[in-house]
Amino acid sequence: MTCLVTLNFIKSMNIDTENVYYYVSEEAGNTIGTTANLKPFDFVSLKDLLYALMLPSGNDAATCLAENVGTHMY
């Protein structure tokens, strides 16, 4: 669902996923479970976050996307 919401957000805002970077919070970087090994306090491109969300099914990438995209939805 995080992927679907993010893709809809990208389309509606006409975002260039290679040039938009999001901050990885401490909470996202320390998420347990399947991860993409994101490090807290890094900046990661939206394209790389989507890749990390879909390929290794990274919980940390999902958390990072939810924190960042979710704040811009409304």
FENGI-V84344 format. One record per pair of residues at least 24 apart in sequence whose C-alpha atoms are under 8 Angstrom apart, sorted by the first residue. I is the first residue (numbers start at 1). J is the second residue. D is the distance in Angstrom with one decimal. If there is no record, write none. Layout:
# FENGI-V84344
I|J|D ; I|J|D
This chain:
# FENGI-V84344
2|62|6.4 ; 2|65|7.4 ; 2|66|6.7 ; 3|50|7.0 ; 3|53|7.3 ; 3|54|7.7 ; 3|62|7.9 ; 6|65|7.4 ; 6|69|6.7 ; 9|69|7.6 ; 9|73|7.4 ; 17|45|6.7 ; 17|46|5.0 ; 17|47|4.8 ; 18|45|5.9 ; 18|46|6.4 ; 18|47|5.5 ; 18|48|8.0 ; 19|45|6.7 ; 19|46|7.7 ; 20|45|5.6 ; 20|46|5.7 ; 21|45|4.1 ; 21|46|5.7 ; 22|46|6.7 ; 22|64|7.7 ; 22|65|8.0 ; 22|68|6.8 ; 23|64|7.5 ; 23|68|7.8 ; 24|64|5.8 ; 25|64|7.0 ; 28|60|4.9 ; 28|61|7.2 ; 28|63|5.3 ; 28|64|5.4 ; 29|60|5.8 ; 29|64|8.0 ; 30|60|7.2 ; 31|59|6.5 ; 31|60|5.2 ; 31|63|7.7 ; 32|59|7.2 ; 32|60|7.6 ; 33|58|8.0 ; 33|59|6.5 ; 34|58|5.3 ; 34|59|5.8 ; 34|60|7.9 ; 35|59|5.3 ; 35|60|5.5 ; 35|61|7.3 ; 36|60|6.6 ; 36|61|6.7
